[in-house]
């Protein structure tokens, strides 16, 4: 997971690149693998949720998410947690620049 967060004015602009095969049921049957895709993404700053989204297998492999929010300062820590359909969680953190 690669995360960039930059403060521009009062808005924090975030780009997050996730490593996921995003393999749905039909593709998993063809490839004879287990379906595996991100189902939930949460972004937090200082323990407060600033972005939350539910997804499915319809998103491309290694998806790039962009979002923005207000209410944080330069130097704060941004934490992003992803959960996949198998219950596996990954998390990444970065400082807001």
N, C-alpha and C positions, 0 to 999 in steps of 0.2 A: 504494500500500500504506500503510495506516494501522496503527500499532502502539501499544498502551498496555501498560505493564508496571508493576505496583505491588507493593511489598513489604508483606505483612500477616503479622505475626509472623515466622516463618521461611520462609514460602511466598511465592513470586513468582507473581502471577496475571497472565496475559497475555491480551489480546484483540487479534486481528489481522484486519483487513478487507482482502481482496485484490481487485484489479480484474481480473476475467477474465470473458469471455463464457461460458466453460464449454460450448462448442458441441461436441456429440458427432457421430458419423458420420451418424446418421439426420437430425438437425436440420440439419447442414451440407448434406446433399443437398437438403433442402427449401428452404433459403435460398441454395443455390448458392454456398457459401463453403467454406473449408478448415476441417476440425475443429481446434479449439484449446481445450485444457483443461489445468489444472494437474495434473501427475502426481506431483510430489514436493515436500515441504516440509521444510526443516531449520531448526531454531532453535539458535543457539550463543551461549554466554556465555563470554568469555575463551578462545575457541578450543575449548571443550568442548561437544559436542552434548548439548542438554538435551531436545530434542523432535524426532522424525522420523516422518513419515507419508507413505504412498503413497496417492494418490487416483485418481480417474477422472472420466469425463464425467457421472457420476450426481449430482454435487454442484451446487447451485444457482448461478446467476449471481452474481458478486461475493460469494463465500462469506466468512462470519465464522467464525473458529476461536478457541476458548477452550481454554486449557490452563494447568496450573500445575506448578511444580517447586520444589525446594529446592536450596540450595547456592550462592546468589549473594547479593550485598550491594547495598545502596542505592548508586546511582552507577555500577554496572557497566553495560557496554554489551551490549545484546541485539541480535543480528543474525539476520534471517530471510531465507532464500534459497528461492525457488520456481523450479521447472523445469516447463516445459510439454511437451506431446507433440511439439512441433517443435524441442525443444532450447533454446528461449529461456529465459534465466535473468533473474530480477529479484531485487534485494535491497534490504532496508530495515533501518535501525538506529534504536535509541532507547535512552535511558538509563533504568535502573530507578529509579523514584521511591519 
